[in-house]
Amino acid sequence: MNTETPTNSPDIYSILSQTQRLRVSDGEIKPVLDGCSNTSKLLVLIWSQLGDFDNLEYAWWLRREFE
């Protein structure tokens, strides 16, 4: 697998660090990586939203295994 970023395109971290999201709990707009600055590793999962809750269930299982 090639993990190198072409020189003419920004890296994923740069894109995500500039991306904003609407936080559902209070309606505030926050950076996607808000609260992740003190971590040594970061796993970002980008899934589609097609009305299927299997992605959410999978995320819960990942979190459970991590803890």
QUIBELSUL-V661193 format. One record per pair of residues at least 24 apart in sequence whose C-alpha atoms are under 7 Angstrom apart, sorted by the first residue. I is the first residue (numbers start at 0). J is the second residue. If there is no record, write none. Layout:
{{I;J} {I;J}}
This chain:
none
